[in-house]
């Protein structure tokens, strides 16, 4: 009898546990079903053929898949420039029922802001924008990654290669300046804070390995133009630059560099936004890239749960928001271990990219750098949205450094440090 009662108790207990498990699972299902449906509109300045835009497409799709957001709930507008076309695209997306609209370029910002004011029940994000936090528009947001951290690491990769070349006496005489410093180059888009921050970080990464190096910057004065970027790369290679970095991600630059390398010139490439090793299989050392999935996961989760979106988001190595791509076949021995060391130091804060002990401006050290976060009218200089004036030079644990993207996600590093020469900062207009 006792055995029967004990067996019966076990059966009852098991049934209760099973019922509890079933009820919990049903509750989870109901919770998932209770989540509101999210329809996302995306305005892109390029398309999947251009690496920067492709990185955003991949990030959005990966985050959506992770959260179970249907591809049918994402509407794309491609090759939208910074004009009224952008506002029209945003308006069209709201009419199609999108409650979250993302624009992937700062050139869209004024038109996205206009749309945010017109449609207060829709959330608008402008990637790379710089005044959402001071605009007092509650449904208007900015975001950017600390890509300068990955630029620095890619510079370390280039520096390791340069050190190997110097030890092997592989640097041609024409690739040295009159003081015996090795020439490297960088293809930029505009002489703005975003470019200056990125190419300075790249240069400082190289200098952390090889100190006797100078860099020339050639601008295209456009966001994406394969022909102009190729011409810029040719200009730098003709000057004798042995390593060239790139701000934008067209295949024109790596293709031109690989062609020169195949013809016998000593030249290597460091890219951005995407792994471009297919275009430059032996010339490519690595690329600095943003992991946009990290941001879009956070954005979509908050939007789904009706939580407040981050108004001015940024993230770097510590947030798994930036990285470099796989190392090329001709990188120097020991590069992988060095990269791991530097990435860990950046993540834990012991390595500061813009450590002021590593550079000078006009021959002197930098002890202060005021940054006005206000938005000014470009035509008359009047304040559109007032912001704080902050001191970007700060000290922490015995290190004095320029605190990039601490006070705003969009870059504000505009110091022109010694060792870098802008060849064509002023745009020339042909008559």
N, C-alpha and C positions, 0 to 999 in steps of 0.2 A: 504493500500500500504506500509506504514511504517513498519507494522508488517511483511509483506512479505519480505521486504528488510532485516530487522533484522534477520529473520529466515534464509534467504539465507546466510547472513554473518556468522551466527553460523555454518551452514553446511559447508561452505567453510573453516572456521577456523578449524573445527574438522577434515576435510579431510586433511588439511595441516599438522596438528599435527600427524595424523595417518600415513601419508606418511613419515614424519620425523622420526617417531618411527620405521617404517619398514626399512627405509634406514639405521638407526643406527644399527638395529639388523643385517642387511645384512653386514654392515661394520665389526661388531664384528665377524660374521661367517667367513668373508674373512680373518680377522686377525688371527683367530684360525687356519684356513686352511693354512695360510701362514707360520705358525710355522714349522720349519724343523722337520722331524721325527728323534727321538733319539733312537738309539739301544745301550743297555747297556750290557756290559759283567761283570760278577761277579765271582771272584775267592775266594773261601772260604776254610779256614783251617779245617773246620769240616763240619757238615751237620745239618739237622733240628732236629736231636736227641740230639744235644749238645747246651746248653742254650746260650752261647756267639754267636755262629753262627746263631742260631734261632732268636736272637734279631736283627741281621743285616738283615736276610731274611724278618722278619716282617716289619722292618723299610723301606726297599727298596720297598716292595710290597705296603705298605700303601702310601708312597710318590708317587709311580707310579700311583696308582689308583686315588689319589687326582688330579693329573695332566693329567689324561687321557692317560697315556702311556700304550700301550697294553702289556699284559703278554708275548705275542709272541715276543716282542722286548726286552726281558730280557733273556740272556743266562747264565746259571749257570755252574760253574765248582766246584765240591765239593771235600773235603778231599785232598786238594792240599798242600803239605808241602813246606818248604823253600829249594827248590832245583831247578835244571834245569827243573823239571816238571812244576814249576810255570811259567818260561819263555815260555815254550812250550804252556802252556795253554793260556797265554797272546797273543802269536803269532797266535794261532788258532782263538781266539776271534777277532783279527784284520782282519784276513782273512774272517771271517764270517760277516764282515761289522760293527762291534761295533766301535763307535766313542768315547765312554767313558767306561773305564775299571776300576773296583774297586777291590782291594784286601783287605781282612778284617783283616790281621795280619801283625805285624811288621816283622815276619819271611820271608815275601814275598818281603820285601823292595828292596834288592839288585837286584832281578830278575825283579821287576817292573821297577826299574830305568833303567836297561839294555834294557827293552822293550821300554821305553819312548824315549831312545836315538835312537833306531832302527826305531821307527815309530813316527816321529815328528808331524804327523797330527792327532794323536789319543791322548786323554787326559787320564792320568793314576793317580789313587789315591791309596795310601797305608795308610790304617787306622793304627794308632799307630806308624807310621814311624817318623823319627826325623831329616832328613837332606834334604828334598825337598827344603826348603827355602834357603839353602846355596849351593845347587847343581848347580845353574844357568841353570837348565833344565826347560824350560818354560812350558812344558806339563806334569810336574811331581808334584804331590800334596800330602800333608799329612793332616790328620784330627784325632781328638780325643776329647772325652768329658771330662769335669772336674768331673769325677766320684768320685774323692776324696771327693767332697762336699757331695754326697749322702752317701759315706762310713762314713763320720763324723756323719751324721744324723742317720744312722743305728746304730752307736755306742751309740748315745744318747738313742735310743730305748733300747739297751742292758743295758746301765747304769741305766735306770729307773727300769728295771727288777731286776738288781743286787741290787739296793737300797731297793727294796721291799723284796727281799730274805734276805738281811742283817737285816732289821727291824723285819722280822719274824723268825730270827734265823734258817734259812733254809740252811745255808752254812756248809757243813761237815768240820770237823777239818782237814781232809786230803786235802781240797781244799784251804788251807791257807799256805803261806810260813812262814819261821821262824820269820818274822817280822809282821805277822798277816795280810798280804796283800792277797786279793782274787786272785786266779789264773784263768786267761782266756787264750784262745788259738786262733791260726790263722793258717789255712792251706794255704801256699803260693805255687807258682809255681817255680819262680826263685828269687834269691837275687838281683833283679835289681831295678831300680828307680820306675818302675810301681808298683811293689809289695810293696816296702818300703813306697811310697807315700800313697798307699791305706791302708795298715795295720796301719800305723802311724795315719792317719786320723781317722780310726775306733777306735783305742786306745784312742786318745784324746777326741773323742766323749763320750766314756765311762767315762773317767776321769773328764769330765766336770760335771758329776753327782756324781760319786763315786771316790774319790781320792786315796784310799788305794787299788790299783789294779795293778797287774803285768801281762804281757802277754808273752807267749812262742810262737814262730813261728816255724813250721815244714814245710820244703820245700819238694816238690816232684821232682824238677828239670826236669819238663816236662810241656807241655802246657795242656795236657788232658790225664789223665790215671786214670780211676775210681778205679782200684785196689790200686794204690799208694796213691791216695787221701784218700781212706778208711783206709789204714794203717796209714797214717799221723793222721787222726782223732782219731783212736784208741790210738795212742801214746799220744796224748794230753789228751784224756779222762782218760787214765791210770795214768797220772800225777795229776789228780784231777781238771782239768779245768771245770768250770761250765757253761761257754758260749764259743762257738767256732765260729769264722768267717771264711770265705772262699774266696779265690781269684778267682779261676775258678769255673765253674758252673755245674760240673757233679752231678749226684744224689747219688754218692757213700757216700759223707760226710753226707748229711742230713739223708740218710737211716740208716747209722751206728749210728748216734746220736739218731734218733727216736727209734731204737731198744734198745739202752742202757736206754733211758728214760722209755720205756715200761717195761723194766726189773727192774725199781726202782731207777736208778741213777738220781741224780739231774743234768740235763744238758739241755742247750738250744742252738739254732742254728741261725746264721745270714748269709744269703746267698748273692748271686750276680747274675747279668745278667738276672734273671728270678724269678718269684714267684714259690718257691719250697715248698709251703705249702701242696701240694698234697702228696709229698714224706715224709714230716715231719709235719703232721697235728697239733700236739700239741707242738712239740719242736721248730718249726719255729717261730721266732719273726717278721722278715721282711727280705727283700733283697734290696740291692742297685742296681739300674739298670740305663742304659742309654736309653734315648728316641731317638733312631737313626733316627726316622722319621723327626725330626727337621732338622738334617744335610742334609739328602737325599733330602728333599723338596727344600732346598736352592741350593744344588748342581744341581739337575735336572732342576730347573727353569733357572739357569744361563746357563746350557748347551743347553737348548732348545732355549734360546734367544741369543745364541752365545756371551754371556758376559764372562768376565774374571772370572775364577773359583778362590775361596779362596785358596791360596797356603798352608796355615798352619792354618786351622780352628780349633777352640775349643769353647765349650759352656757348661755352667753349669745350675744352677737353674734359673738364670736371663734370660736365653735363652730358658727355658723349655726343656733342653737337658738331664737332670738327674732327678731322683726321687727315692723314696723308694716304695716298693709294699705294699699291704694291711697289716695291723697289724695282727699278729697271735692271737688266742683266749686267750693265757695266758700272754699277755703283761700287764704291770702294769697299774693301774688306773692313769689317767691323761696323759698317753703317747701321745695320739692324739693331745691334746692341746699343749703339749711341742714341738712336732714335727712341728706343724704349726708355733709356735713362732720362732724356730731355722731356719726353711726353709725361713721364711720371712726375718730374719736377715742376712742370707747368701745372699739372692737375692738382698737386698738393700746395701750390703757391710758392715753392722755394725758388723757382725760376721766373723772373719777371722779364717779359719780352723787351720792354722799353726801360730797362735799368739805365739810369742816367750816367752811371760810371762807364758805360760802354760806348758812349758817343758824345760828340761836341757839336755846337752850332756856332759858326763863325769863329772857330778856334777856342771857344770858351765853354765851360760847363753850364748846364741848365739847372737853375734852382727854382724857377717859377714858370708857370704856363697857364695864364688865365684863359678860361673858355666861357664865352657867352652863349648860353643855351637858348637865347631868344631867337625867334624867327623874324628876319628882316626882309623888307621889300627890296628885291634885287635892283629895282630901277631907281628908287629914291632913298634907300637906306632906312626908311621909317620902320619902327617896330610893329609887326603884325600881331604876334603873340609874345608877351614878355616872358622871359625865363631867367633863371638864376645865372650869375656869373660865378663859376666855380674854379678852384685851384686844382689843376690836374696833377701837379707834382706832389706826391705823397711819400711818406716813409713808413715802412713796416718791417719789423724784425731785422733792423739794421740795413735794409735796402731802400734806396730812394729811387723812385721810378715814376714814369708817366702812366697814370691810371686810365688807360683806354677803355671806353664803353662802360665805365663805372656809373656815370651820371646820365647816360643816354645810350640806347643800344646802337644807334648809328655812329660810325667812327667820327672822331673829332681831332685826331692827331694830324697837325698840319706843319709841324716843325720840319724845316729843311736841314738835315744834318750834314755834317762834313763827310765828304767821300762819295756823295751822290750828286750827279749833274743832270738836270732836266734839259734836254737838247732843244725841245720845242714846246715849252709850256704855253707860249702865246700862239694861238691858232692863227695861221696865215690863210687869207682868203684870196684865191686866184681871181683875177679880173677877166 
